[in-house]
């Protein structure tokens, strides 16, 4: 299930992967405030409805499921992030 903010909201499980981030409203606000409501990748202002949250360090790569490991990204940077992580993940499997 995906909310209007583009954040995937499901019950926690071990199937966590970058992009399928479990994050609460409280955490989202904390992350946005930490970043002054700007994209962590390109510094563009983040607006409701097109803000993507993701792990700074993917859980699959050893990242922690803590608010400090989340960051907010614009759709463009999130797409780039996902591609990099997929490549990184694919590389680890070889
Ligand atoms: Zn960006």
PDB file of the backbone (N, CA, C, O) and the ligand in Angstrom, with CONECT records:
HET     ZN  A 101       1
ATOM      1  N   UNK A   1       0.839  -1.194   0.000  1.00  0.00           N
ATOM      2  CA  UNK A   1       0.000   0.000   0.000  1.00  0.00           C
ATOM      3  C   UNK A   1       0.876   1.247   0.000  1.00  0.00           C
ATOM      4  O   UNK A   1       1.856   1.326   0.741  1.00  0.00           O
ATOM      5  N   UNK A   2       0.523   2.210  -0.825  1.00  0.00           N
ATOM      6  CA  UNK A   2       1.311   3.429  -0.925  1.00  0.00           C
ATOM      7  C   UNK A   2       0.425   4.619  -0.580  1.00  0.00           C
ATOM      8  O   UNK A   2      -0.660   4.768  -1.143  1.00  0.00           O
ATOM      9  N   UNK A   3       0.873   5.458   0.330  1.00  0.00           N
ATOM     10  CA  UNK A   3       0.108   6.618   0.741  1.00  0.00           C
ATOM     11  C   UNK A   3       0.256   7.735  -0.286  1.00  0.00           C
ATOM     12  O   UNK A   3       1.016   7.611  -1.247  1.00  0.00           O
ATOM     13  N   UNK A   4      -0.484   8.836  -0.072  1.00  0.00           N
ATOM     14  CA  UNK A   4      -0.398   9.969  -0.992  1.00  0.00           C
ATOM     15  C   UNK A   4       0.993  10.572  -1.011  1.00  0.00           C
ATOM     16  O   UNK A   4       1.382  11.212  -1.988  1.00  0.00           O
ATOM     17  N   UNK A   5       1.734  10.373   0.047  1.00  0.00           N
ATOM     18  CA  UNK A   5       3.063  10.954   0.108  1.00  0.00           C
ATOM     19  C   UNK A   5       4.098  10.056  -0.561  1.00  0.00           C
ATOM     20  O   UNK A   5       5.290  10.363  -0.561  1.00  0.00           O
ATOM     21  N   UNK A   6       3.641   8.962  -1.121  1.00  0.00           N
ATOM     22  CA  UNK A   6       4.562   8.075  -1.808  1.00  0.00           C
ATOM     23  C   UNK A   6       5.353   7.195  -0.868  1.00  0.00           C
ATOM     24  O   UNK A   6       6.367   6.611  -1.250  1.00  0.00           O
ATOM     25  N   UNK A   7       4.885   7.104   0.358  1.00  0.00           N
ATOM     26  CA  UNK A   7       5.583   6.282   1.335  1.00  0.00           C
ATOM     27  C   UNK A   7       4.838   4.966   1.483  1.00  0.00           C
ATOM     28  O   UNK A   7       3.623   4.931   1.682  1.00  0.00           O
ATOM     29  N   UNK A   8       5.580   3.916   1.385  1.00  0.00           N
ATOM     30  CA  UNK A   8       4.970   2.608   1.501  1.00  0.00           C
ATOM     31  C   UNK A   8       4.672   2.310   2.972  1.00  0.00           C
ATOM     32  O   UNK A   8       5.558   2.385   3.824  1.00  0.00           O
ATOM     33  N   UNK A   9       3.442   1.979   3.249  1.00  0.00           N
ATOM     34  CA  UNK A   9       3.073   1.714   4.630  1.00  0.00           C
ATOM     35  C   UNK A   9       2.535   0.292   4.736  1.00  0.00           C
ATOM     36  O   UNK A   9       1.458  -0.031   4.234  1.00  0.00           O
ATOM     37  N   UNK A  10       3.306  -0.528   5.393  1.00  0.00           N
ATOM     38  CA  UNK A  10       2.878  -1.905   5.624  1.00  0.00           C
ATOM     39  C   UNK A  10       3.370  -2.329   6.994  1.00  0.00           C
ATOM     40  O   UNK A  10       4.160  -1.627   7.625  1.00  0.00           O
ATOM     41  N   UNK A  11       2.913  -3.450   7.439  1.00  0.00           N
ATOM     42  CA  UNK A  11       3.359  -3.953   8.731  1.00  0.00           C
ATOM     43  C   UNK A  11       4.820  -4.373   8.619  1.00  0.00           C
ATOM     44  O   UNK A  11       5.245  -4.889   7.586  1.00  0.00           O
ATOM     45  N   UNK A  12       5.584  -4.152   9.679  1.00  0.00           N
ATOM     46  CA  UNK A  12       6.996  -4.526   9.630  1.00  0.00           C
ATOM     47  C   UNK A  12       7.187  -6.017   9.356  1.00  0.00           C
ATOM     48  O   UNK A  12       6.455  -6.858   9.878  1.00  0.00           O
ATOM     49  N   UNK A  13       8.150  -6.315   8.558  1.00  0.00           N
ATOM     50  CA  UNK A  13       8.508  -7.710   8.315  1.00  0.00           C
ATOM     51  C   UNK A  13       9.986  -7.744   7.962  1.00  0.00           C
ATOM     52  O   UNK A  13      10.657  -6.712   7.969  1.00  0.00           O
ATOM     53  N   UNK A  14      10.484  -8.914   7.660  1.00  0.00           N
ATOM     54  CA  UNK A  14      11.903  -9.017   7.319  1.00  0.00           C
ATOM     55  C   UNK A  14      12.139  -8.724   5.850  1.00  0.00           C
ATOM     56  O   UNK A  14      13.278  -8.753   5.382  1.00  0.00           O
ATOM     57  N   UNK A  15      11.077  -8.442   5.126  1.00  0.00           N
ATOM     58  CA  UNK A  15      11.208  -8.207   3.685  1.00  0.00           C
ATOM     59  C   UNK A  15      11.532  -6.759   3.371  1.00  0.00           C
ATOM     60  O   UNK A  15      11.272  -6.285   2.265  1.00  0.00           O
ATOM     61  N   UNK A  16      12.105  -6.048   4.348  1.00  0.00           N
ATOM     62  CA  UNK A  16      12.400  -4.635   4.147  1.00  0.00           C
ATOM     63  C   UNK A  16      13.497  -4.474   3.100  1.00  0.00           C
ATOM     64  O   UNK A  16      14.547  -5.112   3.165  1.00  0.00           O
ATOM     65  N   UNK A  17      13.222  -3.606   2.138  1.00  0.00           N
ATOM     66  CA  UNK A  17      14.233  -3.288   1.131  1.00  0.00           C
ATOM     67  C   UNK A  17      14.121  -1.812   0.822  1.00  0.00           C
ATOM     68  O   UNK A  17      13.072  -1.213   1.061  1.00  0.00           O
ATOM     69  N   UNK A  18      15.155  -1.221   0.308  1.00  0.00           N
ATOM     70  CA  UNK A  18      15.139   0.204  -0.027  1.00  0.00           C
ATOM     71  C   UNK A  18      13.921   0.506  -0.879  1.00  0.00           C
ATOM     72  O   UNK A  18      13.667  -0.187  -1.864  1.00  0.00           O
ATOM     73  N   UNK A  19      13.180   1.514  -0.520  1.00  0.00           N
ATOM     74  CA  UNK A  19      11.982   1.856  -1.254  1.00  0.00           C
ATOM     75  C   UNK A  19      10.748   1.346  -0.549  1.00  0.00           C
ATOM     76  O   UNK A  19       9.676   1.941  -0.657  1.00  0.00           O
ATOM     77  N   UNK A  20      10.888   0.252   0.171  1.00  0.00           N
ATOM     78  CA  UNK A  20       9.780  -0.263   0.948  1.00  0.00           C
ATOM     79  C   UNK A  20      10.019   0.083   2.401  1.00  0.00           C
ATOM     80  O   UNK A  20      10.093  -0.792   3.263  1.00  0.00           O
ATOM     81  N   UNK A  21      10.139   1.376   2.659  1.00  0.00           N
ATOM     82  CA  UNK A  21      10.542   1.817   3.987  1.00  0.00           C
ATOM     83  C   UNK A  21       9.372   1.909   4.948  1.00  0.00           C
ATOM     84  O   UNK A  21       8.305   2.416   4.603  1.00  0.00           O
ATOM     85  N   UNK A  22       9.580   1.424   6.129  1.00  0.00           N
ATOM     86  CA  UNK A  22       8.585   1.549   7.176  1.00  0.00           C
ATOM     87  C   UNK A  22       8.914   2.803   7.967  1.00  0.00           C
ATOM     88  O   UNK A  22       9.991   2.916   8.552  1.00  0.00           O
ATOM     89  N   UNK A  23       8.005   3.716   7.978  1.00  0.00           N
ATOM     90  CA  UNK A  23       8.324   5.000   8.590  1.00  0.00           C
ATOM     91  C   UNK A  23       7.047   5.613   9.140  1.00  0.00           C
ATOM     92  O   UNK A  23       5.993   5.560   8.506  1.00  0.00           O
ATOM     93  N   UNK A  24       7.154   6.183  10.303  1.00  0.00           N
ATOM     94  CA  UNK A  24       5.987   6.790  10.938  1.00  0.00           C
ATOM     95  C   UNK A  24       5.916   8.275  10.600  1.00  0.00           C
ATOM     96  O   UNK A  24       6.896   8.872  10.153  1.00  0.00           O
ATOM     97  N   UNK A  25       4.737   8.863  10.821  1.00  0.00           N
ATOM     98  CA  UNK A  25       4.575  10.297  10.582  1.00  0.00           C
ATOM     99  C   UNK A  25       5.598  11.091  11.375  1.00  0.00           C
ATOM    100  O   UNK A  25       6.170  12.069  10.893  1.00  0.00           O
ATOM    101  N   UNK A  26       5.814  10.638  12.616  1.00  0.00           N
ATOM    102  CA  UNK A  26       6.747  11.315  13.502  1.00  0.00           C
ATOM    103  C   UNK A  26       8.159  11.323  12.911  1.00  0.00           C
ATOM    104  O   UNK A  26       8.856  12.337  12.925  1.00  0.00           O
ATOM    105  N   UNK A  27       8.550  10.170  12.397  1.00  0.00           N
ATOM    106  CA  UNK A  27       9.880  10.055  11.801  1.00  0.00           C
ATOM    107  C   UNK A  27       9.982  10.904  10.550  1.00  0.00           C
ATOM    108  O   UNK A  27      10.995  11.565  10.319  1.00  0.00           O
ATOM    109  N   UNK A  28       8.925  10.886   9.740  1.00  0.00           N
ATOM    110  CA  UNK A  28       8.944  11.691   8.519  1.00  0.00           C
ATOM    111  C   UNK A  28       9.146  13.167   8.850  1.00  0.00           C
ATOM    112  O   UNK A  28       9.933  13.856   8.202  1.00  0.00           O
ATOM    113  N   UNK A  29       8.432  13.638   9.859  1.00  0.00           N
ATOM    114  CA  UNK A  29       8.566  15.038  10.253  1.00  0.00           C
ATOM    115  C   UNK A  29       9.974  15.330  10.748  1.00  0.00           C
ATOM    116  O   UNK A  29      10.557  16.362  10.418  1.00  0.00           O
ATOM    117  N   UNK A  30      10.514  14.412  11.545  1.00  0.00           N
ATOM    118  CA  UNK A  30      11.858  14.605  12.094  1.00  0.00           C
ATOM    119  C   UNK A  30      12.886  14.671  10.968  1.00  0.00           C
ATOM    120  O   UNK A  30      13.797  15.498  10.995  1.00  0.00           O
ATOM    121  N   UNK A  31      12.732  13.795   9.985  1.00  0.00           N
ATOM    122  CA  UNK A  31      13.676  13.774   8.866  1.00  0.00           C
ATOM    123  C   UNK A  31      13.559  15.059   8.052  1.00  0.00           C
ATOM    124  O   UNK A  31      14.565  15.661   7.676  1.00  0.00           O
ATOM    125  N   UNK A  32      12.317  15.475   7.785  1.00  0.00           N
ATOM    126  CA  UNK A  32      12.102  16.694   6.999  1.00  0.00           C
ATOM    127  C   UNK A  32      12.677  17.910   7.708  1.00  0.00           C
ATOM    128  O   UNK A  32      13.287  18.781   7.088  1.00  0.00           O
ATOM    129  N   UNK A  33      12.471  17.953   9.013  1.00  0.00           N
ATOM    130  CA  UNK A  33      12.990  19.098   9.761  1.00  0.00           C
ATOM    131  C   UNK A  33      14.514  19.098   9.778  1.00  0.00           C
ATOM    132  O   UNK A  33      15.151  20.146   9.673  1.00  0.00           O
ATOM    133  N   UNK A  34      15.082  17.910   9.912  1.00  0.00           N
ATOM    134  CA  UNK A  34      16.549  17.793   9.918  1.00  0.00           C
ATOM    135  C   UNK A  34      17.120  18.306   8.600  1.00  0.00           C
ATOM    136  O   UNK A  34      18.184  18.924   8.572  1.00  0.00           O
ATOM    137  N   UNK A  35      16.397  18.040   7.505  1.00  0.00           N
ATOM    138  CA  UNK A  35      16.879  18.438   6.188  1.00  0.00           C
ATOM    139  C   UNK A  35      16.302  19.790   5.751  1.00  0.00           C
ATOM    140  O   UNK A  35      16.465  20.186   4.597  1.00  0.00           O
ATOM    141  N   UNK A  36      15.638  20.489   6.653  1.00  0.00           N
ATOM    142  CA  UNK A  36      15.025  21.784   6.330  1.00  0.00           C
ATOM    143  C   UNK A  36      14.089  21.646   5.129  1.00  0.00           C
ATOM    144  O   UNK A  36      13.988  22.555   4.305  1.00  0.00           O
ATOM    145  N   UNK A  37      13.407  20.502   5.039  1.00  0.00           N
ATOM    146  CA  UNK A  37      12.448  20.232   3.958  1.00  0.00           C
ATOM    147  C   UNK A  37      13.101  20.338   2.582  1.00  0.00           C
ATOM    148  O   UNK A  37      12.491  20.811   1.623  1.00  0.00           O
ATOM    149  N   UNK A  38      14.332  19.896   2.508  1.00  0.00           N
ATOM    150  CA  UNK A  38      15.018  19.877   1.217  1.00  0.00           C
ATOM    151  C   UNK A  38      15.541  18.481   0.918  1.00  0.00           C
ATOM    152  O   UNK A  38      15.842  17.699   1.821  1.00  0.00           O
ATOM    153  N   UNK A  39      15.644  18.185  -0.390  1.00  0.00           N
ATOM    154  CA  UNK A  39      16.094  16.874  -0.832  1.00  0.00           C
ATOM    155  C   UNK A  39      17.532  16.618  -0.374  1.00  0.00           C
ATOM    156  O   UNK A  39      18.393  17.491  -0.483  1.00  0.00           O
ATOM    157  N   UNK A  40      17.776  15.410   0.141  1.00  0.00           N
ATOM    158  CA  UNK A  40      19.120  15.057   0.597  1.00  0.00           C
ATOM    159  C   UNK A  40      20.082  14.891  -0.571  1.00  0.00           C
ATOM    160  O   UNK A  40      21.299  14.908  -0.386  1.00  0.00           O
ATOM    161  N   UNK A  41      19.541  14.733  -1.765  1.00  0.00           N
ATOM    162  CA  UNK A  41      20.401  14.514  -2.923  1.00  0.00           C
ATOM    163  C   UNK A  41      20.745  15.790  -3.663  1.00  0.00           C
ATOM    164  O   UNK A  41      21.916  16.039  -3.952  1.00  0.00           O
ATOM    165  N   UNK A  42      19.740  16.609  -3.977  1.00  0.00           N
ATOM    166  CA  UNK A  42      19.979  17.784  -4.827  1.00  0.00           C
ATOM    167  C   UNK A  42      19.581  19.096  -4.149  1.00  0.00           C
ATOM    168  O   UNK A  42      19.697  20.164  -4.750  1.00  0.00           O
ATOM    169  N   UNK A  43      19.115  19.020  -2.909  1.00  0.00           N
ATOM    170  CA  UNK A  43      18.778  20.215  -2.137  1.00  0.00           C
ATOM    171  C   UNK A  43      17.526  20.941  -2.661  1.00  0.00           C
ATOM    172  O   UNK A  43      17.275  22.087  -2.288  1.00  0.00           O
ATOM    173  N   UNK A  44      16.764  20.292  -3.500  1.00  0.00           N
ATOM    174  CA  UNK A  44      15.533  20.903  -4.000  1.00  0.00           C
ATOM    175  C   UNK A  44      14.490  20.900  -2.881  1.00  0.00           C
ATOM    176  O   UNK A  44      14.455  19.971  -2.074  1.00  0.00           O
ATOM    177  N   UNK A  45      13.637  21.933  -2.826  1.00  0.00           N
ATOM    178  CA  UNK A  45      12.595  21.954  -1.795  1.00  0.00           C
ATOM    179  C   UNK A  45      11.654  20.766  -1.965  1.00  0.00           C
ATOM    180  O   UNK A  45      11.231  20.445  -3.075  1.00  0.00           O
ATOM    181  N   UNK A  46      11.338  20.124  -0.856  1.00  0.00           N
ATOM    182  CA  UNK A  46      10.444  18.968  -0.899  1.00  0.00           C
ATOM    183  C   UNK A  46       9.020  19.416  -0.615  1.00  0.00           C
ATOM    184  O   UNK A  46       8.766  20.166   0.327  1.00  0.00           O
ATOM    185  N   UNK A  47       8.099  18.947  -1.440  1.00  0.00           N
ATOM    186  CA  UNK A  47       6.698  19.296  -1.240  1.00  0.00           C
ATOM    187  C   UNK A  47       5.900  18.030  -0.951  1.00  0.00           C
ATOM    188  O   UNK A  47       6.233  16.941  -1.418  1.00  0.00           O
ATOM    189  N   UNK A  48       4.847  18.204  -0.176  1.00  0.00           N
ATOM    190  CA  UNK A  48       3.988  17.069   0.153  1.00  0.00           C
ATOM    191  C   UNK A  48       3.439  16.473  -1.134  1.00  0.00           C
ATOM    192  O   UNK A  48       3.005  17.198  -2.029  1.00  0.00           O
ATOM    193  N   UNK A  49       3.461  15.167  -1.220  1.00  0.00           N
ATOM    194  CA  UNK A  49       2.951  14.499  -2.405  1.00  0.00           C
ATOM    195  C   UNK A  49       4.062  14.032  -3.324  1.00  0.00           C
ATOM    196  O   UNK A  49       3.861  13.123  -4.130  1.00  0.00           O
ATOM    197  N   UNK A  50       5.242  14.647  -3.211  1.00  0.00           N
ATOM    198  CA  UNK A  50       6.350  14.199  -4.057  1.00  0.00           C
ATOM    199  C   UNK A  50       7.621  14.063  -3.233  1.00  0.00           C
ATOM    200  O   UNK A  50       8.727  14.302  -3.718  1.00  0.00           O
ATOM    201  N   UNK A  51       7.441  13.678  -1.987  1.00  0.00           N
ATOM    202  CA  UNK A  51       8.589  13.452  -1.118  1.00  0.00           C
ATOM    203  C   UNK A  51       8.753  11.952  -0.907  1.00  0.00           C
ATOM    204  O   UNK A  51       7.821  11.265  -0.490  1.00  0.00           O
ATOM    205  N   UNK A  52       9.923  11.467  -1.196  1.00  0.00           N
ATOM    206  CA  UNK A  52      10.190  10.042  -1.016  1.00  0.00           C
ATOM    207  C   UNK A  52      11.126   9.857   0.169  1.00  0.00           C
ATOM    208  O   UNK A  52      12.105  10.585   0.330  1.00  0.00           O
ATOM    209  N   UNK A  53      10.806   8.878   0.984  1.00  0.00           N
ATOM    210  CA  UNK A  53      11.675   8.567   2.117  1.00  0.00           C
ATOM    211  C   UNK A  53      12.391   7.261   1.837  1.00  0.00           C
ATOM    212  O   UNK A  53      11.816   6.309   1.308  1.00  0.00           O
ATOM    213  N   UNK A  54      13.648   7.243   2.202  1.00  0.00           N
ATOM    214  CA  UNK A  54      14.407   6.018   1.985  1.00  0.00           C
ATOM    215  C   UNK A  54      15.503   5.904   3.030  1.00  0.00           C
ATOM    216  O   UNK A  54      15.754   6.836   3.793  1.00  0.00           O
ATOM    217  N   UNK A  55      16.142   4.762   3.052  1.00  0.00           N
ATOM    218  CA  UNK A  55      17.235   4.567   3.988  1.00  0.00           C
ATOM    219  C   UNK A  55      18.503   5.165   3.401  1.00  0.00           C
ATOM    220  O   UNK A  55      18.796   5.012   2.215  1.00  0.00           O
ATOM    221  N   UNK A  56      19.240   5.845   4.254  1.00  0.00           N
ATOM    222  CA  UNK A  56      20.543   6.369   3.854  1.00  0.00           C
ATOM    223  C   UNK A  56      21.451   5.186   3.535  1.00  0.00           C
ATOM    224  O   UNK A  56      22.105   5.137   2.493  1.00  0.00           O
ATOM    225  N   UNK A  57      21.469   4.248   4.456  1.00  0.00           N
ATOM    226  CA  UNK A  57      22.224   3.008   4.249  1.00  0.00           C
ATOM    227  C   UNK A  57      21.189   1.886   4.199  1.00  0.00           C
ATOM    228  O   UNK A  57      20.565   1.595   5.220  1.00  0.00           O
ATOM    229  N   UNK A  58      20.988   1.252   3.055  1.00  0.00           N
ATOM    230  CA  UNK A  58      19.935   0.239   2.931  1.00  0.00           C
ATOM    231  C   UNK A  58      20.061  -0.863   3.985  1.00  0.00           C
ATOM    232  O   UNK A  58      21.159  -1.300   4.327  1.00  0.00           O
ATOM    233  N   UNK A  59      18.925  -1.288   4.478  1.00  0.00           N
ATOM    234  CA  UNK A  59      18.913  -2.351   5.480  1.00  0.00           C
ATOM    235  C   UNK A  59      19.578  -3.610   4.928  1.00  0.00           C
ATOM    236  O   UNK A  59      20.282  -4.335   5.632  1.00  0.00           O
ATOM    237  N   UNK A  60      19.329  -3.836   3.657  1.00  0.00           N
ATOM    238  CA  UNK A  60      19.885  -5.036   3.030  1.00  0.00           C
ATOM    239  C   UNK A  60      21.411  -4.971   3.003  1.00  0.00           C
ATOM    240  O   UNK A  60      22.081  -5.997   2.892  1.00  0.00           O
ATOM    241  N   UNK A  61      21.953  -3.755   3.105  1.00  0.00           N
ATOM    242  CA  UNK A  61      23.407  -3.567   3.111  1.00  0.00           C
ATOM    243  C   UNK A  61      23.928  -3.297   4.525  1.00  0.00           C
ATOM    244  O   UNK A  61      25.068  -2.865   4.697  1.00  0.00           O
ATOM    245  N   UNK A  62      23.099  -3.551   5.526  1.00  0.00           N
ATOM    246  CA  UNK A  62      23.561  -3.401   6.898  1.00  0.00           C
ATOM    247  C   UNK A  62      23.072  -2.150   7.596  1.00  0.00           C
ATOM    248  O   UNK A  62      23.460  -1.888   8.735  1.00  0.00           O
ATOM    249  N   UNK A  63      22.232  -1.373   6.939  1.00  0.00           N
ATOM    250  CA  UNK A  63      21.719  -0.147   7.544  1.00  0.00           C
ATOM    251  C   UNK A  63      20.748  -0.450   8.673  1.00  0.00           C
ATOM    252  O   UNK A  63      20.158  -1.529   8.728  1.00  0.00           O
ATOM    253  N   UNK A  64      20.591   0.504   9.566  1.00  0.00           N
ATOM    254  CA  UNK A  64      19.724   0.325  10.720  1.00  0.00           C
ATOM    255  C   UNK A  64      18.325   0.857  10.445  1.00  0.00           C
ATOM    256  O   UNK A  64      18.137   1.789   9.663  1.00  0.00           O
ATOM    257  N   UNK A  65      17.349   0.243  11.104  1.00  0.00           N
ATOM    258  CA  UNK A  65      15.952   0.677  10.969  1.00  0.00           C
ATOM    259  C   UNK A  65      15.671   1.767  11.990  1.00  0.00           C
ATOM    260  O   UNK A  65      14.763   1.636  12.811  1.00  0.00           O
ATOM    261  N   UNK A  66      16.431   2.822  11.941  1.00  0.00           N
ATOM    262  CA  UNK A  66      16.260   3.910  12.899  1.00  0.00           C
ATOM    263  C   UNK A  66      15.988   5.203  12.147  1.00  0.00           C
ATOM    264  O   UNK A  66      16.373   5.340  10.986  1.00  0.00           O
ATOM    265  N   UNK A  67      15.318   6.164  12.811  1.00  0.00           N
ATOM    266  CA  UNK A  67      15.028   7.438  12.148  1.00  0.00           C
ATOM    267  C   UNK A  67      16.273   8.098  11.573  1.00  0.00           C
ATOM    268  O   UNK A  67      16.212   8.753  10.533  1.00  0.00           O
ATOM    269  N   UNK A  68      17.397   7.924  12.252  1.00  0.00           N
ATOM    270  CA  UNK A  68      18.627   8.549  11.786  1.00  0.00           C
ATOM    271  C   UNK A  68      19.123   7.981  10.476  1.00  0.00           C
ATOM    272  O   UNK A  68      19.950   8.594   9.801  1.00  0.00           O
ATOM    273  N   UNK A  69      18.622   6.810  10.112  1.00  0.00           N
ATOM    274  CA  UNK A  69      19.059   6.191   8.858  1.00  0.00           C
ATOM    275  C   UNK A  69      18.117   6.523   7.704  1.00  0.00           C
ATOM    276  O   UNK A  69      18.328   6.072   6.579  1.00  0.00           O
ATOM    277  N   UNK A  70      17.093   7.300   7.979  1.00  0.00           N
ATOM    278  CA  UNK A  70      16.178   7.715   6.912  1.00  0.00           C
ATOM    279  C   UNK A  70      16.618   9.047   6.336  1.00  0.00           C
ATOM    280  O   UNK A  70      17.242   9.865   7.011  1.00  0.00           O
ATOM    281  N   UNK A  71      16.277   9.243   5.070  1.00  0.00           N
ATOM    282  CA  UNK A  71      16.443  10.570   4.506  1.00  0.00           C
ATOM    283  C   UNK A  71      15.335  10.800   3.498  1.00  0.00           C
ATOM    284  O   UNK A  71      14.781   9.863   2.922  1.00  0.00           O
ATOM    285  N   UNK A  72      15.028  12.072   3.301  1.00  0.00           N
ATOM    286  CA  UNK A  72      13.972  12.446   2.370  1.00  0.00           C
ATOM    287  C   UNK A  72      14.589  12.864   1.046  1.00  0.00           C
ATOM    288  O   UNK A  72      15.584  13.587   1.001  1.00  0.00           O
ATOM    289  N   UNK A  73      13.973  12.390  -0.031  1.00  0.00           N
ATOM    290  CA  UNK A  73      14.502  12.660  -1.365  1.00  0.00           C
ATOM    291  C   UNK A  73      13.383  13.111  -2.294  1.00  0.00           C
ATOM    292  O   UNK A  73      12.217  12.778  -2.083  1.00  0.00           O
ATOM    293  N   UNK A  74      13.745  13.868  -3.321  1.00  0.00           N
ATOM    294  CA  UNK A  74      12.773  14.194  -4.360  1.00  0.00           C
ATOM    295  C   UNK A  74      12.625  12.948  -5.237  1.00  0.00           C
ATOM    296  O   UNK A  74      13.471  12.055  -5.183  1.00  0.00           O
ATOM    297  N   UNK A  75      11.560  12.876  -6.047  1.00  0.00           N
ATOM    298  CA  UNK A  75      11.338  11.669  -6.870  1.00  0.00           C
ATOM    299  C   UNK A  75      12.523  11.346  -7.770  1.00  0.00           C
ATOM    300  O   UNK A  75      12.857  10.179  -7.975  1.00  0.00           O
ATOM    301  N   UNK A  76      13.155  12.386  -8.304  1.00  0.00           N
ATOM    302  CA  UNK A  76      14.280  12.173  -9.224  1.00  0.00           C
ATOM    303  C   UNK A  76      15.456  11.505  -8.503  1.00  0.00           C
ATOM    304  O   UNK A  76      16.016  10.522  -8.988  1.00  0.00           O
ATOM    305  N   UNK A  77      15.823  12.053  -7.338  1.00  0.00           N
ATOM    306  CA  UNK A  77      16.951  11.499  -6.590  1.00  0.00           C
ATOM    307  C   UNK A  77      16.614  10.110  -6.060  1.00  0.00           C
ATOM    308  O   UNK A  77      17.485   9.243  -5.985  1.00  0.00           O
ATOM    309  N   UNK A  78      15.354   9.898  -5.694  1.00  0.00           N
ATOM    310  CA  UNK A  78      14.964   8.591  -5.186  1.00  0.00           C
ATOM    311  C   UNK A  78      15.117   7.530  -6.273  1.00  0.00           C
ATOM    312  O   UNK A  78      15.543   6.406  -6.006  1.00  0.00           O
ATOM    313  N   UNK A  79      14.765   7.903  -7.490  1.00  0.00           N
ATOM    314  CA  UNK A  79      14.887   6.967  -8.602  1.00  0.00           C
ATOM    315  C   UNK A  79      16.356   6.613  -8.826  1.00  0.00           C
ATOM    316  O   UNK A  79      16.704   5.450  -9.029  1.00  0.00           O
ATOM    317  N   UNK A  80      17.209   7.638  -8.785  1.00  0.00           N
ATOM    318  CA  UNK A  80      18.640   7.396  -8.938  1.00  0.00           C
ATOM    319  C   UNK A  80      19.156   6.506  -7.823  1.00  0.00           C
ATOM    320  O   UNK A  80      19.939   5.584  -8.052  1.00  0.00           O
ATOM    321  N   UNK A  81      18.696   6.800  -6.598  1.00  0.00           N
ATOM    322  CA  UNK A  81      19.110   6.027  -5.431  1.00  0.00           C
ATOM    323  C   UNK A  81      18.740   4.555  -5.601  1.00  0.00           C
ATOM    324  O   UNK A  81      19.546   3.657  -5.359  1.00  0.00           O
ATOM    325  N   UNK A  82      17.497   4.339  -6.025  1.00  0.00           N
ATOM    326  CA  UNK A  82      17.028   2.970  -6.195  1.00  0.00           C
ATOM    327  C   UNK A  82      17.879   2.223  -7.216  1.00  0.00           C
ATOM    328  O   UNK A  82      18.197   1.047  -7.039  1.00  0.00           O
ATOM    329  N   UNK A  83      18.244   2.931  -8.293  1.00  0.00           N
ATOM    330  CA  UNK A  83      19.027   2.288  -9.337  1.00  0.00           C
ATOM    331  C   UNK A  83      20.412   1.929  -8.813  1.00  0.00           C
ATOM    332  O   UNK A  83      20.937   0.849  -9.085  1.00  0.00           O
ATOM    333  N   UNK A  84      20.996   2.865  -8.050  1.00  0.00           N
ATOM    334  CA  UNK A  84      22.337   2.594  -7.496  1.00  0.00           C
ATOM    335  C   UNK A  84      22.297   1.409  -6.540  1.00  0.00           C
ATOM    336  O   UNK A  84      23.183   0.555  -6.546  1.00  0.00           O
ATOM    337  N   UNK A  85      21.243   1.375  -5.715  1.00  0.00           N
ATOM    338  CA  UNK A  85      21.167   0.301  -4.731  1.00  0.00           C
ATOM    339  C   UNK A  85      20.932  -1.037  -5.416  1.00  0.00           C
ATOM    340  O   UNK A  85      21.482  -2.059  -5.006  1.00  0.00           O
ATOM    341  N   UNK A  86      20.115  -1.025  -6.457  1.00  0.00           N
ATOM    342  CA  UNK A  86      19.886  -2.274  -7.191  1.00  0.00           C
ATOM    343  C   UNK A  86      21.186  -2.778  -7.788  1.00  0.00           C
ATOM    344  O   UNK A  86      21.474  -3.974  -7.753  1.00  0.00           O
ATOM    345  N   UNK A  87      21.979  -1.850  -8.342  1.00  0.00           N
ATOM    346  CA  UNK A  87      23.250  -2.244  -8.938  1.00  0.00           C
ATOM    347  C   UNK A  87      24.203  -2.770  -7.872  1.00  0.00           C
ATOM    348  O   UNK A  87      24.915  -3.753  -8.077  1.00  0.00           O
ATOM    349  N   UNK A  88      24.196  -2.087  -6.722  1.00  0.00           N
ATOM    350  CA  UNK A  88      25.065  -2.482  -5.615  1.00  0.00           C
ATOM    351  C   UNK A  88      24.667  -3.860  -5.099  1.00  0.00           C
ATOM    352  O   UNK A  88      25.508  -4.717  -4.826  1.00  0.00           O
ATOM    353  N   UNK A  89      23.352  -4.040  -4.975  1.00  0.00           N
ATOM    354  CA  UNK A  89      22.840  -5.301  -4.474  1.00  0.00           C
ATOM    355  C   UNK A  89      23.143  -6.431  -5.456  1.00  0.00           C
ATOM    356  O   UNK A  89      23.520  -7.532  -5.055  1.00  0.00           O
ATOM    357  N   UNK A  90      22.975  -6.149  -6.734  1.00  0.00           N
ATOM    358  CA  UNK A  90      23.241  -7.146  -7.766  1.00  0.00           C
ATOM    359  C   UNK A  90      24.718  -7.516  -7.745  1.00  0.00           C
ATOM    360  O   UNK A  90      25.083  -8.676  -7.936  1.00  0.00           O
ATOM    361  N   UNK A  91      25.572  -6.504  -7.507  1.00  0.00           N
ATOM    362  CA  UNK A  91      27.008  -6.737  -7.489  1.00  0.00           C
ATOM    363  C   UNK A  91      27.422  -7.653  -6.348  1.00  0.00           C
ATOM    364  O   UNK A  91      28.343  -8.458  -6.483  1.00  0.00           O
ATOM    365  N   UNK A  92      26.719  -7.517  -5.211  1.00  0.00           N
ATOM    366  CA  UNK A  92      27.048  -8.334  -4.043  1.00  0.00           C
ATOM    367  C   UNK A  92      26.705  -9.798  -4.251  1.00  0.00           C
ATOM    368  O   UNK A  92      27.303 -10.686  -3.643  1.00  0.00           O
ATOM    369  N   UNK A  93      25.729 -10.034  -5.121  1.00  0.00           N
ATOM    370  CA  UNK A  93      25.264 -11.407  -5.316  1.00  0.00           C
ATOM    371  C   UNK A  93      26.154 -12.180  -6.279  1.00  0.00           C
ATOM    372  O   UNK A  93      26.066 -13.406  -6.351  1.00  0.00           O
ATOM    373  N   UNK A  94      27.006 -11.487  -7.016  1.00  0.00           N
ATOM    374  CA  UNK A  94      27.822 -12.167  -8.017  1.00  0.00           C
ATOM    375  C   UNK A  94      28.998 -12.874  -7.371  1.00  0.00           C
ATOM    376  O   UNK A  94      29.797 -13.503  -8.065  1.00  0.00           O
TER     377      UNK A  94
HETATM  378 ZN    ZN A 101      16.688  15.545  -5.284  1.00  0.00          ZN
END
